[in-house]
Amino acid sequence: MTSFFGPVFWLLVTLGVLVTFHEFGHYWVARRCGVKVLRFSVGFGHAIWKRVGRDGTEYQIAAIPLGGYVKMLDAREGEVDPALRGQEFTGKSVWKRIAIVAAGPGFNLIFTVAAFWLMFMLGRPDVAPVVTATPHSLAAEAGIQTGDRILSVDGQAVTTLSDSMDAVVDGLLGRTPLLITVRRSNGQQRHLVLPLDKLPAGQAVDKYLNQLGLQPAPPPAVAATVMAGQPAAMAGMMPGDRVVGINGQPVSDFDAFVKLVQAAAIKSPHLAITVERAGRPLQLNVIAKWESLEGGKRKWAIGVGAPMPELATVRYGPLRAFGASLQSTWRNTAQTFGMLGKMLSGQTSTRNLSGVIGIAQVANASAHMGLPWFLNFLALVSLSLAILNLLPIPILDGGHLLYYLIELVKGSPVSEQIMIIGQYIGLVLLFTLMGLACYNDIHRMWLS
């Protein structure tokens, strides 16, 4: 049940915060432009809470929390009291109407910058961009070796694993060769080219990532902790020992060590483990135990803990954080428009679209990673909402802006008939887009 209610809860938190901020933008600018706001609603449908403010606006929270709206005094929706005609929306200048409509996406953009700014000041915990390549993958073909540290992707410097993978994913959408600079464990720098042009067209990014085979490097086969009373401690293993072999089989990293323990213990729990201590080899006779640790599944265990990955927290002071937030907003805006352009041109598959289900899953995951990660998620979703609402689709803010731009050119408003036809077209486009995104989410869940 937790796997269901957790994503639903954090989805509601996300939509509640971002929709309220978006609609507040419309509300605030409308009031400044002298337009009377009749209702400010978070959600659609039946009101579960409402009250009327001193300004005469009805504030409410509705039952369907998948959006919201600001209802203004509008002559197109009925007769207007002559005493209130000066506060009616369509009677305002076209520039004021443009400002009111653009305020929603504009406030989402402001929220994006503010969320990134706070995230950079708090510090987003991450790990260093130390990677490896799965055998026979495109990353292996490019020359990626275990322990390579990524320094830059397509000329963009990176300091964390998340930033480096974000840049790689952006390259995957275009399927063109991608230059990366790495530093080998011996300190040597190498310029490598990921042959992304070899990827087949029309696939989702997760499949491209599997074919690319670029993954975080496993920790070294070093005993970070040795649990007292467990087989390894009883055999004399100590923290800091580097495991180099089990029953004569070489051990390359901690993941290989774990797998080799399981494979060898199935044949016999008596393990001959060779470790390196202070530069000298030492053989230990360890008797593995078949048990369940910390409520997990039963397996062969010897009581050795893996070393923690190298951390790389990004944290700045207020001024530098603000500059970084502007850079992140600009970079993600360019990437989003680039992805939309590639989808329209057919370079990128529409399978990469995500809907409400995908947002809920990522919201839940980022919330459990801590406040900085959740702020990062909110910033990205807020930016996506701003861009989506600015698309020139009737029924969205961008569609209304298109009408007003036409009005500026022709000198008169678009006819009511054209606007009605546009609304129908906009509804079809919007529901098609939402249906496709929802289908992609369900398809991914089915295959996972």
Number of C-alpha atoms within 10 A of each C-alpha: 5 7 9 11 12 17 21 19 13 21 23 15 16 21 23 18 15 23 24 20 21 26 23 21 23 25 26 15 19 23 15 11 17 14 26 23 24 18 21 23 25 27 22 16 13 11 15 11 11 14 12 13 10 7 10 12 17 17 19 20 20 19 14 14 18 15 17 22 18 20 16 22 21 19 14 11 8 8 10 15 11 9 7 11 18 15 21 20 23 18 14 15 10 19 12 19 21 18 17 24 26 21 23 27 26 21 21 28 23 19 22 27 25 18 22 28 27 21 23 25 20 18 19 22 15 18 18 21 27 27 19 21 23 18 10 11 16 24 24 18 17 18 16 26 19 20 21 25 26 26 21 20 23 14 11 13 15 20 19 22 20 14 18 21 19 14 19 21 16 16 19 24 24 18 20 15 16 19 18 23 21 23 17 17 13 8 10 9 15 16 15 18 20 24 18 22 13 13 16 10 15 15 15 18 17 14 11 19 18 13 18 25 20 21 18 20 20 19 18 21 24 22 21 16 17 22 16 11 11 17 20 23 18 18 16 13 27 19 16 17 21 24 25 21 19 21 15 11 14 14 21 16 19 20 15 15 22 17 11 18 20 17 13 18 18 14 9 11 19 15 20 17 22 23 24 16 15 10 9 7 14 17 19 17 18 21 20 23 17 15 14 12 12 6 7 8 9 11 16 21 21 25 20 21 15 19 17 10 15 12 13 16 16 17 16 18 12 14 11 13 22 19 16 17 23 16 14 18 20 13 11 18 18 12 16 18 13 15 21 16 13 16 19 12 10 12 16 22 18 20 19 17 19 19 17 15 19 19 20 23 18 16 26 21 17 19 18 12 13 12 16 21 21 23 22 20 22 24 28 23 19 28 26 20 18 26 18 16 20 21 15 16 21 24 19 18 22 22 21 22 23 18 20 21 17 14 15 13 9 10 10 11 16 15 10 10 9 10 17 13 11 18 17 13 14 18 15 13 15 16 11 12 16 16 13 17 21 18 17 21 21 16 12 15 11 8 6 6
